[in-house]
Structure formats: structure tokens, C-alpha cells
Amino acid sequence: MGGLDGLLRRHRVVICAGSGGVGKTTTAASLALRGALTGRRTIVLTIDPAKRLANALGMTDVGSTVCAVKAAGLQPGMLSALMLDQKGAWDELVERHAPSAEIRARILSNHFYQHLSQSFAGSYEYMAIEQLCELHASGAYDLIVVDTPPTRHALDFLEAPQRIADFLDRGVVKWFIRPYFSAGWATLRFMNRTVGFLFRRLEEATGISALVEVSDFFTSMSGLFDAFEPRVHRVYELLRSRETCFVLVATPEEQVLTEAEYFCRRVRELEMPLRAVVFNRVHREMPVGRQAVAADEVMRLLVRLLGNEVAAAKLADNFSRYEMVGRGDGLRMEAFRRLLPKGVSVIEVPNFNSDIHSVAELQAMHPFLFAA
Amino acid sequence: MNPALEKLFQRRVLFVAGKGGVGKTTVACALAMIATQLGKRVLLTEVDGAGRAAYLLGIEPAAVGLPRSAGPSLSVMSIEGTAALAEYLQIILPVKRVLQAVFASRIYRYFVAAAPGLKELLTMGKIWHEAERVDEGSSNRLWDLVIVDAPPTGHSLQYLRMPYAAQQAFGSGLVGRESKRIVDLLVDPDMTAVNLVTTAEEMPVNETVEMYQQIHGELHMPLGVLFVNRMHHAAFEATKLNMLERRLARVHDARGRAVATEVLNRGREDLGWTEINLRYVERLAAEIAMPRIEIPFVFAEEFGLREVHGIAADIAAESVAASRRETMHGRT
């Protein structure tokens, strides 16, 4: 196995998932860079509001437009980056599908729409997948690497399309666009006196005329939803296809691994192809023969080399602290590995002495990600 | 104790915010421990949490919205906006059967999704409700201090912003009045402090600086302490490592050579991170006007309750150094 080179060769879509702060963005960028360096037209898609990819690629700004990454050794046009602006993506969807300028304007000014496009759980993730499908369909790229949003549960990304589909369920939508509904709460009372009463109280208390806005939103958008279910269907088809694979990014920390374990289980239930696990910031105990390295052995050796007890003790102490971390990392990764199905590559990237935030530094990950 | 820290524990609500993965929960737990040692009754709340605080404190996570004891004067609670709305509705409408019908109805789901910021607003409301909650028997306050383990940066800002937005949007209604009350508390330096947690590395620092600017410049909320987590402090200099490298050739057995090389690599690693951490602490100092407490990197096989205790002790000890630096700044 040549590390992840085979994986990049065999797939057109590589999705990096994992919890926040594990180096997902960096890993995605590094994989994309490798793709571009091996002659494939590559794009890396990120959805991160903190603009971390921009940092990782040494760029000052990534807009909602595709931007070319320039770096030494990189053929121009081979590597692009796209940062998804979630709001922009919804607007684009509306722009593309609204039957008239008037309806478009009406949707865009609807409060519910504005709220939904900004903060409905999963809308962000859904739009990322929309964008992915589009990039995929455009045929402009040989390789698309996706950096998923920093959700607490990486699974949100996978489940978002279904959740949105449920939310925009046509049965409910139809119900919302019945003319009496837009008229307000009065009619609701006939359906359920108490519920109607309670919602009226809620509206009075909050001053939010929520349901009228919802109704108006669905009325304006009704045409757009006809295509929604087939879209979601297509999305899942792409996520499950042989062209696509998932790479789980993690660090060997207890909490991260607990979440990672859950992710692996769900991914299997959803029949999505998990092909590799990348452990970042790994420490390893040093492998020296069969016998563990004893503290006094290290000390004797260092005193002999440095001729200075104090300096030797400091370095020996530092070494043993890292060995301790390495022992823990090793045990946790071993336990995690046992849970993985066969055929999932496990990659370890050591903790570097430096931060990774330039193209050259991304390349420093390559010997580990793609080692023979 | 460091004056900055002492002042912190006189407030009623402490937010602990920062980027994902920098150790917010750890710092929140450590602060809770220090506060209980000062004799305070503490409620540690996790917003949209995954039970991490409970895990670190070695207890099972409790049901959302209910406190679970993690020690004689420390309780942990998970707060979530939708559950807080349900709790609120139970107060207005105490008939269980009807409530269940409401919660099960799709209109309710749409209402919650449609009302802008309702979830965030109710979360903040719940936090203040807990901060002011009194024991029905003794009419004493239930908690002296509420510590909030906030969600990652982007989400945190949504929560902190919401009461302002609601106050502006619904000036006169019930929500408008409630929001104003929350905002008044949020900007009151005797009541609240927003603490930031970061590691001294490029990306977390970028995000922290941005967050500081928004909380300070835009929301005008009182700030507490900036915690810089996972600081490396190499106890040796590069010259010693260079010497070791030059003399590697003197080791003739393979095992000895391998061990010495590994010692050298670990030394370089620690020194490398020490330099990075120093560089970014300088940047934090230049761009963020907050008292700073540095927390050393914890070398451990496993990270659990014992390590959190260690960090609590570190925060208390490290704070002396931070305050000394401050007085030095004050003199120049």
C-alpha cells in the first residue's frame, strides 16, 4: 500500500470528516495539493466560516468564487480552492430556480428565508453537498477534496440532506401553502383549539409572526421544491458511489476518538465508503528492539555524550514525557484500529515541530500521508 | 491569588469561549474546581454540549436542562435552546397532555425553526434563570457562580449577539423586555465576564483575535481572562541539542544511536513548539488587551479528572506570573 496515493487515484471525490480542531482543513488541503502535484485538476472545497483554509493555503482571502492557488512547483490552474459562503449558496439556488424576478425578490426579502439560509441546522452542510454535486457534474475537475464543517458531530454533514428533505417535505409544504394559512392564526383554532391558542400566545409574547412568514416562504418557493427530492436522492447517490470516499481525520485523544468511533458506526449504517483514517499530531513510543527504553539507560547515554548531568537530565526528562504521551496515543490508536473494518487504511502523521500554514508546509505532510 | 482571577470569581456568570479543540471544556472545568475551592456553589453549564464536561469530571451526563452533582458544591448541566423553550412552555401551560401534543406537532417544529434566534435567546435566558435561581425553602440563591462552556467561536457569537438583536427587534413586547434584562446583565462588569481560551498557534490565534474584536469592539461585553492552553516550555537550549547531534557519531551500538536520535528529535519538537508558542503569545499580547494566564502542556498517558485538577492548580499558580507581567507593563 502506498499510503493514500491509491485512494486519490481511485476516487474523484474525497470527503474529509471529523470533529473540530483535529487538522481536517490542513489534511484536506494537503491531499488536494498532492492531487494537483500528480497532474490532476484538483479543487478543494471548504465551508469553514473561520477562513482557515485561506490561512492554510497562504491566501489572504477566499471568496465564494473559485480561486487558483499559486505555489512553487505547482502548474498554474492545477489547484483551485473554493470557500462556500452558505448564504450565497442559498441565494444562488433561489436565483437559479426562481421562475421570475418578482418571486426571487419576494423570497430573498422573506424573514424566514433569511433566517433559514443563515442558521437552520444543516443548511450549511446541505449547501456544501449541493456545491459538491455541481462541481462534480461540471466535469472541470479530476479530483474534488471536501473539507467538512467543524460540527461537533461530523455526521451532521451526512445527515443534513435528509434532514432538509424532511423539513421541506412536500406534504407539509402543501399544507403550509393553503390559502387560509397565510391569513394567519385564526383558522388554526379550528384544527386544534388549545394548540392554536398556545401558538397565538407565543406569537404575542415574542412578537414574531413566524408562521405567516413560513407560509409566505413556502408559497413563494413552492416551485423550487418539486425538484428537491430527486436532488437529495442524487446527493446520496454521489456520496455512496464508487467515485467517492470518506477520510476520517482524528487525533489520538480520548474525546476525539469517542466521536470518531460513533462516526465509523454511522457511516457503515449509511453505507457510505469510509476508506481511510488519518491520525494527526501523533506521538509514538520509540520502537527499540524488544526491550523498553529505561530511564537510567537514557541518562547514562546522555551524560556520556554531553558530559553534563544537568543538561542530560533535562533532555532525558523531556524524552520520557513524550514517551508517556506516545504510550497513551499508541494504546488509544490500537484500540480504535481494532474497531475498523478491513480495508480501511490507517495513516499516522506525527506532531510537527512547526505550525502548518503554507503550501510548503502542507507538503511536509506528504511523506506520511503517501509513504510507501 | 492573582487579582485578575480574584476579580473573575466575584462575577456571577463566566463564559468560556474559543475555537473548537483548544481546551474550552478543560478550562471551564478547572475554573469550576477553583471556584468550589473558594467556597462557591458552582453550576457548570454546557451549551449544545456533548457531555464532555461530565466526562472530564468523571460523571454520567445528565438529561438536558437538569443539574447533576459532580461534587459537594459543583453541578453540571447541559443547556439546549429547544429544551429551554419546552421548559418555558411548561411554566405557561402546565397540562402535560396538551404540551405533548404541542411538542409533537409539526407547526411547533416550524415555529422553533422560523422564529429567528429563538433557540439562542432561550439558551441565554436559561443561563440567567439559573444564575438568579433561588432555593424555594431558604430563598438563598442556588448557585454563587454559573460557568458556561460555550460552543465553538462562530456559534458562541450567535448566542452572545442574540439578546441585542432581540432587544432591537421587539422593543416593547415581552421578549423585548426580557432581552433588555439579559443585555443589561451581559454588559454589567460586576455580573459577567467573557473568557477566551486559545492555544498559541496560527489558526486558533487568528480566530481568537477576531472573536476578541467582536466581543470587545462590537458587543461591548466585559472581558475576563485570556487562557493560553498547551504552552510548551523547553527547559534546554538549542546549543545542547546541536551538541548532542554532533556527538551522535560517537555512539556505536545501534540501540544507543536510535535512543539518542529519538532524544534529539523530542528535544527539537519541544523546542520548536516552545518557539511557536512564544511567538504567538507575543501576538496575543499585542492584539488582545486582556490579562493572560498560560497553561502548560500536559504530558500524560491519559487525560482525565487528575489532569484537570492539575490544570486547576496550574491556573492558580501560573496566574502569579501573569500578574507580575502586568505590573511590569504598568510601570513602563
HADDOCK unambig.tbl for C-alpha pairs under 7 A between the chains (distance, minus, plus):
assign (segid A and resid 20 and name CA) (segid B and resid 20 and name CA) 5.14 0.50 0.50
assign (segid A and resid 20 and name CA) (segid B and resid 21 and name CA) 5.96 0.50 0.50
assign (segid A and resid 21 and name CA) (segid B and resid 20 and name CA) 5.34 0.50 0.50
assign (segid A and resid 21 and name CA) (segid B and resid 21 and name CA) 4.47 0.50 0.50
assign (segid A and resid 50 and name CA) (segid B and resid 207 and name CA) 6.64 0.50 0.50
assign (segid A and resid 52 and name CA) (segid B and resid 203 and name CA) 6.64 0.50 0.50
assign (segid A and resid 112 and name CA) (segid B and resid 114 and name CA) 5.56 0.50 0.50
assign (segid A and resid 115 and name CA) (segid B and resid 116 and name CA) 5.83 0.50 0.50
assign (segid A and resid 120 and name CA) (segid B and resid 113 and name CA) 6.87 0.50 0.50
assign (segid A and resid 195 and name CA) (segid B and resid 102 and name CA) 6.12 0.50 0.50
assign (segid A and resid 205 and name CA) (segid B and resid 173 and name CA) 6.49 0.50 0.50
assign (segid A and resid 205 and name CA) (segid B and resid 174 and name CA) 5.36 0.50 0.50
assign (segid A and resid 205 and name CA) (segid B and resid 175 and name CA) 6.30 0.50 0.50
assign (segid A and resid 206 and name CA) (segid B and resid 173 and name CA) 6.83 0.50 0.50
assign (segid A and resid 206 and name CA) (segid B and resid 174 and name CA) 6.49 0.50 0.50
assign (segid A and resid 206 and name CA) (segid B and resid 175 and name CA) 5.12 0.50 0.50
assign (segid A and resid 207 and name CA) (segid B and resid 170 and name CA) 6.38 0.50 0.50
assign (segid A and resid 207 and name CA) (segid B and resid 173 and name CA) 6.45 0.50 0.50
assign (segid A and resid 208 and name CA) (segid B and resid 115 and name CA) 6.41 0.50 0.50
assign (segid A and resid 210 and name CA) (segid B and resid 111 and name CA) 6.11 0.50 0.50
assign (segid A and resid 210 and name CA) (segid B and resid 114 and name CA) 5.70 0.50 0.50
assign (segid A and resid 210 and name CA) (segid B and resid 115 and name CA) 5.51 0.50 0.50
assign (segid A and resid 211 and name CA) (segid B and resid 111 and name CA) 6.46 0.50 0.50
assign (segid A and resid 214 and name CA) (segid B and resid 114 and name CA) 6.76 0.50 0.50
assign (segid A and resid 288 and name CA) (segid B and resid 255 and name CA) 6.51 0.50 0.50
assign (segid A and resid 305 and name CA) (segid B and resid 244 and name CA) 6.64 0.50 0.50
assign (segid A and resid 305 and name CA) (segid B and resid 247 and name CA) 6.32 0.50 0.50
assign (segid A and resid 306 and name CA) (segid B and resid 244 and name CA) 6.50 0.50 0.50
assign (segid A and resid 311 and name CA) (segid B and resid 236 and name CA) 7.00 0.50 0.50
assign (segid A and resid 314 and name CA) (segid B and resid 235 and name CA) 6.49 0.50 0.50
assign (segid A and resid 314 and name CA) (segid B and resid 236 and name CA) 6.66 0.50 0.50
assign (segid A and resid 315 and name CA) (segid B and resid 263 and name CA) 6.79 0.50 0.50
assign (segid A and resid 315 and name CA) (segid B and resid 267 and name CA) 6.55 0.50 0.50
assign (segid A and resid 316 and name CA) (segid B and resid 263 and name CA) 6.98 0.50 0.50
assign (segid A and resid 318 and name CA) (segid B and resid 267 and name CA) 6.76 0.50 0.50
assign (segid A and resid 319 and name CA) (segid B and resid 263 and name CA) 5.40 0.50 0.50
assign (segid A and resid 319 and name CA) (segid B and resid 266 and name CA) 5.87 0.50 0.50
assign (segid A and resid 321 and name CA) (segid B and resid 299 and name CA) 5.82 0.50 0.50
assign (segid A and resid 322 and name CA) (segid B and resid 266 and name CA) 6.92 0.50 0.50
assign (segid A and resid 322 and name CA) (segid B and resid 299 and name CA) 6.97 0.50 0.50
assign (segid A and resid 324 and name CA) (segid B and resid 300 and name CA) 6.08 0.50 0.50
assign (segid A and resid 324 and name CA) (segid B and resid 301 and name CA) 5.35 0.50 0.50
assign (segid A and resid 325 and name CA) (segid B and resid 299 and name CA) 5.93 0.50 0.50
assign (segid A and resid 325 and name CA) (segid B and resid 300 and name CA) 5.41 0.50 0.50
assign (segid A and resid 325 and name CA) (segid B and resid 301 and name CA) 4.92 0.50 0.50
assign (segid A and resid 327 and name CA) (segid B and resid 301 and name CA) 6.29 0.50 0.50
assign (segid A and resid 328 and name CA) (segid B and resid 301 and name CA) 4.18 0.50 0.50
assign (segid A and resid 328 and name CA) (segid B and resid 302 and name CA) 5.99 0.50 0.50
assign (segid A and resid 352 and name CA) (segid B and resid 269 and name CA) 7.00 0.50 0.50
assign (segid A and resid 353 and name CA) (segid B and resid 269 and name CA) 4.73 0.50 0.50
assign (segid A and resid 353 and name CA) (segid B and resid 272 and name CA) 4.81 0.50 0.50
assign (segid A and resid 353 and name CA) (segid B and resid 273 and name CA) 5.88 0.50 0.50
assign (segid A and resid 354 and name CA) (segid B and resid 272 and name CA) 6.24 0.50 0.50
assign (segid A and resid 354 and name CA) (segid B and resid 273 and name CA) 6.61 0.50 0.50
assign (segid A and resid 354 and name CA) (segid B and resid 276 and name CA) 6.99 0.50 0.50
assign (segid A and resid 355 and name CA) (segid B and resid 201 and name CA) 6.77 0.50 0.50
assign (segid A and resid 355 and name CA) (segid B and resid 202 and name CA) 6.87 0.50 0.50
